Each structure stands twice: as structure tokens, then as C-alpha cells.
Amino acid sequence: MESNNRWTVLSSDWRSQLQPETRQRIITKIMNTLRRRLPGLPPEGMTELKKIALRFEEKMYAAAANQSDYLRKISLKILSMENEAQ
């Protein structure tokens, strides 16, 4: 029983170790990828683009089992978007 509780604490602990600056850099990377896909985006569209990037990052952050899973899921999605644009 104790090992199960310890596993739960350890598996959720990765989120507390991830720096806010790291998450912000990831959100910026997502935004830049989306912006390249939408070259004619008007300036007022940037607010919506940021909301989309933020929601996506939050969804991946909440769903990931660990930091590697979080980074893998986001990297695969960014790569997929970049490949679709070509």
C-alpha cells in the first residue's frame, strides 16, 4: 500500500519540478508553429492564437504521465503541424 502512495506522489511530482519559464517557452514555440501555418493572420488574431496554444499546452500538461511524456506529446504535435505545412 505504501509503495502505491509513493508512486502516486512521485508520478505527479514532475509537474512541481517543471519551471514556469519552460512552459512559457513551449507555449511560444506552439504559437510560432501555428503562426507559420497562418501567414495572413491579422494582429488581432494573435490573442486567439495565444489562447489556442495555451489550451493545448495545458491539456498536454494535465494528460502527461511524466515530463518525458509531456515533451514527447508536444514535440510530436509540433512536428506534425510543421510537416503538414510543407
Backbone bond lengths (Angstrom), bond angles and torsions (degrees), N, CA, C in turn:
res aa  C-N    CA-C-N  psi(-1)  N-CA   C-N-CA  omega(-1)  CA-C   N-CA-C  phi
1 M - - - 1.449 - - 1.523 110.68 -
2 E 1.319 116.00 -45.33 1.459 120.18 -179.17 1.522 111.52 -61.23
3 S 1.313 117.60 -39.48 1.466 119.92 -179.70 1.522 111.36 -66.00
4 N 1.337 118.26 -33.31 1.465 120.77 176.59 1.520 110.99 -65.15
5 N 1.324 116.95 -42.73 1.463 120.57 177.86 1.520 110.80 -64.83
6 R 1.312 116.24 -40.37 1.466 120.40 179.07 1.524 110.06 -63.43
7 W 1.333 117.55 -41.71 1.461 121.69 179.27 1.530 110.12 -61.50
8 T 1.321 117.52 -42.01 1.461 121.31 179.12 1.524 110.48 -61.17
9 V 1.306 117.02 -45.36 1.465 120.93 179.24 1.517 110.24 -63.21
10 L 1.324 117.25 -46.14 1.461 120.60 -178.28 1.519 111.94 -66.30
11 S 1.331 117.77 -38.31 1.458 119.65 -177.24 1.525 112.01 -70.92
12 S 1.326 118.38 -28.96 1.465 119.99 178.39 1.528 111.62 -90.71
13 D 1.303 117.45 -13.58 1.455 122.35 -176.45 1.525 112.89 -64.85
14 W 1.322 119.04 -25.30 1.460 120.99 -177.69 1.523 110.76 -59.36
15 R 1.318 118.05 -32.52 1.466 120.50 -178.50 1.529 111.33 -65.70
16 S 1.318 116.02 -37.69 1.466 118.99 -179.84 1.527 111.76 -72.11
17 Q 1.321 117.00 -19.62 1.461 120.78 -179.78 1.530 112.76 -90.18
18 L 1.319 117.45 -13.11 1.463 121.13 -179.22 1.527 109.07 -80.79
19 Q 1.311 116.03 122.11 1.460 121.51 -177.34 1.536 111.00 -70.52
20 P 1.337 117.96 141.61 1.465 120.92 176.87 1.536 112.25 -56.57
21 E 1.333 116.89 -33.74 1.468 120.45 179.18 1.529 110.84 -63.55
22 T 1.314 116.17 -35.04 1.464 120.55 178.37 1.517 109.88 -65.04
23 R 1.310 116.25 -45.74 1.469 119.70 178.79 1.529 110.52 -62.89
24 Q 1.324 117.54 -39.42 1.463 120.59 179.67 1.522 111.16 -65.05
25 R 1.333 117.65 -40.18 1.474 120.67 176.95 1.524 110.72 -62.44
26 I 1.322 116.75 -38.30 1.463 120.82 178.88 1.523 110.09 -66.78
27 I 1.313 117.63 -43.07 1.466 121.37 177.80 1.522 109.99 -61.13
28 T 1.325 117.58 -41.82 1.466 121.73 177.66 1.524 110.73 -62.35
29 K 1.319 117.10 -41.65 1.467 121.15 178.44 1.531 110.47 -62.86
30 I 1.316 117.08 -42.47 1.466 121.19 177.44 1.524 109.48 -61.92
31 M 1.334 116.90 -45.39 1.468 120.98 179.19 1.523 111.38 -60.28
32 N 1.326 117.63 -44.50 1.465 121.10 179.72 1.521 111.32 -62.40
33 T 1.318 116.63 -39.15 1.465 120.58 178.22 1.525 110.12 -65.27
34 L 1.320 116.93 -44.69 1.464 120.51 178.44 1.528 110.92 -64.08
35 R 1.322 116.95 -40.17 1.466 121.38 -179.38 1.530 111.14 -61.95
36 R 1.323 116.80 -39.38 1.471 120.12 177.84 1.526 111.20 -65.03
37 R 1.303 116.62 -29.09 1.466 120.75 178.71 1.521 111.67 -78.45
38 L 1.320 116.98 -18.68 1.465 122.40 -177.63 1.523 109.54 -125.22
39 P 1.332 118.11 69.85 1.469 120.62 -173.10 1.530 114.67 -63.08
40 G 1.310 119.11 -27.20 1.461 121.03 -177.96 1.516 113.44 -94.10
41 L 1.311 117.29 19.78 1.460 121.40 -176.48 1.529 110.47 -66.19
42 P 1.341 117.28 124.32 1.471 119.38 177.74 1.531 110.14 -70.52
43 P 1.338 117.10 158.83 1.475 120.51 -178.09 1.531 113.71 -53.87
44 E 1.329 116.98 -36.68 1.470 118.71 -179.49 1.533 111.98 -69.10
45 G 1.322 116.62 -17.61 1.461 120.89 177.03 1.518 113.17 -73.64
46 M 1.325 116.75 -16.55 1.464 120.48 -179.08 1.529 111.90 -64.83
47 T 1.310 117.16 -33.02 1.465 120.50 178.12 1.521 110.17 -63.34
48 E 1.321 115.80 -45.70 1.466 120.30 178.65 1.522 110.87 -66.30
49 L 1.314 116.66 -38.73 1.464 121.48 178.43 1.530 110.61 -60.89
50 K 1.322 116.28 -41.66 1.464 120.20 178.59 1.525 110.71 -65.00
51 K 1.324 117.24 -39.81 1.462 120.93 177.92 1.526 111.04 -62.22
52 I 1.324 116.28 -41.67 1.469 120.89 179.04 1.523 110.26 -63.25
53 A 1.327 116.31 -47.36 1.468 120.86 -179.97 1.526 110.68 -61.89
54 L 1.310 117.07 -41.64 1.460 121.90 -179.72 1.529 111.22 -64.88
55 R 1.331 116.87 -45.27 1.472 120.17 178.87 1.522 111.33 -62.42
56 F 1.332 116.31 -42.09 1.463 119.83 179.36 1.530 110.41 -62.70
57 E 1.327 116.80 -47.30 1.468 120.14 -179.34 1.525 110.49 -61.86
58 E 1.312 117.80 -43.16 1.464 121.12 179.60 1.525 111.54 -62.49
59 K 1.323 115.95 -39.23 1.464 120.63 178.57 1.530 110.67 -63.68
60 M 1.321 117.09 -44.39 1.465 121.10 179.25 1.531 110.83 -67.57
61 Y 1.314 116.58 -38.30 1.469 122.62 179.24 1.530 110.07 -61.97
62 A 1.322 116.34 -44.60 1.464 121.00 -178.63 1.529 112.17 -71.25
63 A 1.328 117.28 -34.35 1.462 120.93 -174.54 1.523 113.97 -84.99
64 A 1.312 117.44 -21.42 1.469 120.73 -173.69 1.525 112.07 -69.76
65 A 1.325 114.69 142.70 1.462 121.13 178.63 1.525 111.50 -79.35
66 N 1.330 115.80 -28.39 1.464 120.88 -179.59 1.525 108.45 -159.92
67 Q 1.311 116.76 178.10 1.463 120.17 -176.29 1.524 111.91 -63.75
68 S 1.313 117.26 -38.42 1.467 120.30 178.96 1.520 110.71 -63.27
69 D 1.322 116.49 -41.14 1.464 121.37 178.56 1.525 110.12 -64.21
70 Y 1.312 116.58 -42.75 1.467 122.90 178.06 1.531 110.70 -58.26
71 L 1.324 116.23 -50.95 1.468 120.68 -178.77 1.526 111.51 -67.04
72 R 1.324 116.69 -37.18 1.463 120.85 179.84 1.525 110.54 -64.68
73 K 1.322 117.26 -47.33 1.467 121.07 -178.59 1.528 111.04 -61.01
74 I 1.313 116.50 -44.56 1.461 120.16 -179.62 1.523 110.56 -67.78
75 S 1.320 117.32 -43.71 1.470 121.07 179.77 1.520 111.37 -60.80
76 L 1.329 116.65 -42.65 1.465 119.89 179.58 1.527 111.33 -63.80
77 K 1.318 117.12 -39.74 1.465 120.41 179.51 1.525 110.71 -67.63
78 I 1.320 117.65 -43.08 1.466 121.11 178.37 1.522 109.84 -62.60
79 L 1.318 116.67 -44.88 1.463 120.93 178.36 1.520 110.90 -60.95
80 S 1.308 116.63 -42.22 1.460 121.51 178.21 1.532 111.06 -60.83
81 M 1.326 116.96 -44.01 1.469 120.51 178.96 1.521 111.08 -65.29
82 E 1.328 116.94 -40.19 1.467 120.44 179.64 1.526 110.96 -66.39
83 N 1.325 117.20 -38.89 1.465 120.59 178.99 1.521 111.84 -69.18
84 E 1.324 117.73 -36.10 1.463 121.51 178.10 1.524 111.03 -65.56
85 A 1.315 116.68 -31.10 1.466 121.22 -177.94 1.522 112.26 -73.35
86 Q 1.322 117.55 -18.35 1.469 120.41 -176.23 1.503 111.99 -86.77
